[in-house]
Amino acid sequence: MMPFVYDRPTSIGETLALMEHRGHQLLGGGTNLVDLMRKGIAQPSRLVDVTALSGRIDAAADGSLMIGAAARNSEVAAHPLVRANYPMLARAILAGASAQIRNMATVGGNLMQRTRCLYFQDAAAARCNKRVPGSGCDAIGGFNRYHAIVGTSPACIAAHPSDMCVALAALDATVHVTGPGGTRAIALTGFHRLPEDRPDRETELASDEIIVGVEVPAPSRGARSTYRKVRDRASYAFALVSVAASLELHDDRIAHVRLAFGGIAPKPWRALRAEAALLGERATPHALAAAVATEFVDAAPQRDNAFKVDLAIRTATAVLTQLGGSAP
Amino acid sequence: MSRLQNVMIASLRTVLGWVPDRWLPGSRPDALIGRVAAVGRHDVRVDGRAKVTGTARFAAEVAMDRLCYAALVHSTVARGRIARLDTTAAQAAPGVVLVLTHRNMPRLAPPDLIGVSNLSAIGNSSLPVLQDADVRYDGQIVAAVLAETQLQADHAASLVRVDYARADARTRFEQAKADARTPASILIEKNHETKGDADRALAQAAHAVDAVYTTPALNHNAIELHAVTVDWQDDALIVHDATQMVAATAATIARLFGLKKEQVRVFSPFVGGGFGGKGFWDHQIVAVAASKIARRPVRLVLTREGVYRSVGGRSPSEQRVAIGADADGRFTALVHTGYSVMPAYAACPEQFTLGSRVLYRAANVEFLQRHLDLDVVPNTFMRAPGEAIGTFALESAIDELAQAMGLDPIELRRRNEPERHPIHGHPFPQRALTKAYADGAQRFGWTRRAAEPGARRDGEWRIGMGCATGTYPYTRMPGATVRLTLRRDGTATVASSAQEMGMGTATVQIQHAADRLGLTTEAVSFELGDSMLPPAPFAGGSGQTASLLGAVTAAVKELIAELLKLAGNDSPVAGLRADEVQLIDGSVAGIADASRRERFQSLLARAGRDDLTVTATGNLPLEMLRFAMHSYSAIFCELRVSDVTGEVRVDRLLGSFDCGTILNPRTAASQFKGGMIMGLGLALTEETLFDARNGRIMNATLADYHVPSHLDVPEIEVMWTGIPDPRSPLGARGIGEIGITGVAAAVANAVFNATGRRVRELPITLDKLL
């Protein structure tokens, strides 16, 4: 690990001032960044620990929920409002990592976590365009079971590892950021970038900006929602495929649907195409599967992950069928 | 592994065949078997409290003045030469004490490779350690840095610049098959065994299966990382190591560094999991050399990644099993052949066909293993090497045949039980596999299994049951030696350089020694983990317990002889011969006339002795060559497979074991269950991702290499026949490894029963079931 300076500011203003130092990185719970520093993948000269900033979880008058960026994942999952109104979010968080990691990890840090691509993680021996732009991608042609099947580019096939963000994408959450130029709000679905030819640029967050919180709109009454994660062992494994979905039927037809996938794309993948195909359909397994499949017509799987196309469709179909009220 | 060895072993077996039974170990079953008190009791571990309260000191925790810390640099290419090695930045980094490379490493010969002809040879690799610029596998140690703190060492190691001139590496299993080597022997067995004409019998069989099964490379993941703390004193070397082979480590280090055996003292009182991985590797050599040059005590702890890079694991395998049966299911042919990886510089043959040679009777057989040469970190022993994966192939094939015949798989196995060893013809002194099956099946509720696959379901989950046989040979090592001290106050101490890796070595040896000495367990202590103590064999092959039991038995015999000498003519036991007395209730007592007895206290006091010490070595383990001594298990599994996702969830696992006397049900159950959990990893989740493009392991972390998590492990039940083996000390056969055997096949067979899908490629990941 390279030597670094450590700061722990207590206000946004103080934080922004410290962020003027070159080579800084913001530190949340450290569950991802510290690992990357140990591996030499991240080499900040200054760590600005932002866990003293707001981690409050508050309901607003309009029924939406504001979650401070420093809130711990375990606090969010256990919060009564989250459990009551956003069970999908609570389930997504609890499906991730381990209890120890969730106790440390923050909401802001979760949004910024890096991919688990084995070649990204191996700075000593592997080529990676995300780590070293232009160096090449060893995941293509290598082990890519955990990699993306949609949204990839010839430069990068890495998948985004978050569970929480998949739920936030389905919930139409908004990321609030602030910087020297003022504050702005970014839809969570637009917060992460696709790799295209610059896989090193992972989010819309500017280098002088900081996430202050995530806002989740008021829950849609009448909709049923859940999160299902499919993985290689029962606990403590990243998703091969995960599904966040909410569904509401009127007269046996789908009147409202939100569908997002994890484990299959470089970002939390909101399945807009499938949602459009689902609206107005009956919630029968056959109709649901056909509509979900539209999301994957241009899927581009790799050597090890072709099964994910089928797995994603089957899992989403089962989840939607269950939410629609009939047995899978 | 030579032809000469085959001839010698075969001759020895022949000669032993002429020797009357009564001259061999166990000719009279151990008299203690019938009158045990402490043995068989659920004693808690004598070192449990020290471990859970943190006072037990492991190799990486020993405090030492002026200690400096090591970090390693591993090669990032599989084959080639170091073209440029720049240590300038590392040398200049804060706190750096020494940068060790092939340029300043002392010239050392590699250690002797592990082999059956020299039991003190423990090398896992015959490659030179930091002797030249050659790179032979990805992960090889190319430099070490010593610094004042671990963080400083880690940082400085990251500053060592190494450029390589790459050479072509052999990394592809499939391609290497063309150049496979055929060793003459596998451990002490002849490699290529044939009887009759298996091919013809297969072709003519009423029923036959013939399939190829593959198992992946696996890595060791003991909780405790490999660690060594080294201190050169004036003319002595102290090594605190995490090792399964205390005595041999001291001898090997002495030989390598030109020291006398008694100048090297290895301590290893606690090891946080061994499983075959805590042997002798390059890092111990590097630590000793670095400490010598730096003239400072050195601590070297491998990182988790470092364990994957520089400590080998289980070889991948490709195995063919073919079985032919007549109309009644009696085997007419059994073939088990295949490939595993063993580079020429490695020593462990992954003996996957050995279990198949003892489990079933078949008129025609062929067994043959071939070795592939790849440029990889030398593979090594990993819990039940051979049998763990061999039973997956064999016992899957048995299940396939049973299914094809419409026969219950337990019944098919029962019909092919051998009466004697199928190859050597040796008798089984004790074999109750059929009983283990019957007991296990009843307890598990095997009759609830649906014979037709895919018949049971619960919502989206298909439910299935499977079973499989596990087996592991009995091993007792020659040369196990203990020192036994009996004191006038009625306490006793047994001492041996033995190893404690969490299985309860001291605990069960105290139980045994107490019974054999006629004392309570509170009066007996056991010292281990110190090479200055009389030498124990290494803890491996599930053989340490029986080896030590044999040594303690010999020591107590000598102690009795000494006590009778000391007793003189005034003792109530005067005139009795050694075989006419036993030790009971703190006394020497006549067997025929129990009223003739004298307490140790009075006997020693009269002789003017505070204590009496004897040192003895167990008799030669000739029983191994004359009798077919093996342990067995019947493993039962019930699981669910999701129709939607292919996920497998194991709901119940039961192991019914036939391993001779069980010394301590508490520690034994823990051993069995731990092995079975490891079996679940083998079956479902574990796989070393070896990138054949460059020969590098890509998942060298506990996040990416999936050992079973708590949620993957169901309620596990274990039971045993507990029938003593009349030919082994105390009737015990060793239990450290058998737990893992059979589990992968039981899981695969249950997956088949649930889904109708036969997966012949481990691990059984969900994509194979979609």
Interface residues (C-beta under 8 A of the other chain):
Chain A: M1 M2 P3 R38 G40 R116 L118 Y119 Q121 D122 A124 A125 A126 D138 G141 G142 F143 R145 V230 R231 D232 R233 A234 S235 Y236 A237 L240 V241 F307 D310 L311 R314 T315 T317 A318 A327 P328
Chain B: H74 T76 V77 D138 L151 D154 H155 S158 G459 E460 V644 T645 G646 E647 R649 L684 T685 L689 D691 R693 N694 R696 M698 N699 T701 A703 D704 H706 P708 S709 H710 L711 D712 T765 L766 D767 L770
